[in-house]
């Protein structure tokens, strides 16, 4: 043990991971939350985020939110963005807790509590939560299954969980370099990390790591490089493994945070000769097949619920309830009207999509529908204000197809709470 170090209270691999993040906290600590102060003033953006998790439940802001493995700033960001929520951040890293406490004091975040606590001891909080956010953490635990079971135990019956874990195929180059480092004995210290940064430009063309190096400039940062290549505990999950993982923990799949990359309804996957075969598979099998075809996903980010959730949060276009959905534009969507493909009046692009084929051309009628989305009008109201009454009935199938496509392409979220209210009234 080096002079000045404290003995870790955690055993084995957990102690190694804790020591690693004490020395190389990632993401890097920040000292400004001004961006999130502005987001905290944007109620519509919060409403969109809420409806991704609870499309059927009436909107509310007084949530109890657990950030499990909060790192240096994630809990503070959420507390700033959701001022009416009660946010608790837990992390087993002293450095992460200290950085978060500093942001709490600087911005007077009275709705934030921070505890140094490992995920598998989350029951020590003696609380339950509407929402649990655990992104980039479970795959570093010595026992991810125990960690996820612990989180499920403090999720309210109608709560929602945001999980992000690594995906294997897009990280093939990272795992090759991890093995390279292990074989020649590279360790996580400042000198060896600098040497590793100096070596990376020599990676030959075509190496599986090449695209990540080109597209991820933070690989030039010590903490990011250490986290990717020298973390003492790192595993990944394919789609089938991820579904098994959540099922064993007593959870059920809700949706992908960004669903267009996974579905055969969108992008290049909708145009290959095998699309009809994909459509015959279950949703889970479709996602697994598309992951293999795309081949470069580096993470999976999903919404999960308890498997005994009393109020399933499902968006469906069966029947006619979809006409009462209120569409909400995604904040990252842009409408492009230059250099358009033939027949298109514009092209919708969600700027958070990593795949460039996930663009959605729309014609002039569809653009009128899209332009009418204001966060207040239902789909039925938009149709009535946009189409002549004589065309409404004959165009309903086309309208349904368009709004369902907007949803699959991550261009809108839906507030479907009016549907439940109507059902309860009857």
Secondary structure by P-SEA (a helix, b strand, c coil): cccccccccccaaaaaaaaaaaacccccccccaaaaaaaaacaaaaaaaaaacccccccccccccccccccccaaaaaaaaccccbbbbbbccaaaaaaaaaaaaaaccccbbbbbccccccccccccccbbbbcccccccccaaaaaaaaaaaccccbbbbbbbbbcccaaaaaaaaaaaaaacccccaaaaaaaaaacccccccccaaaaaaaccccccaaaaaacccccbbbbbcaaaaaaaaaaacbbbccccccccccccccccccccaaaaaaaccaaaaaaaaaaaaccccccccccccccccccccccccccccccbbbbccccbbbbccccccccccccccccccccccbbbbcaaaaaaaaaccccccaaaaaaacccccccccaaaaaaaaaaaaaaaccccccaaaaaaaaaac
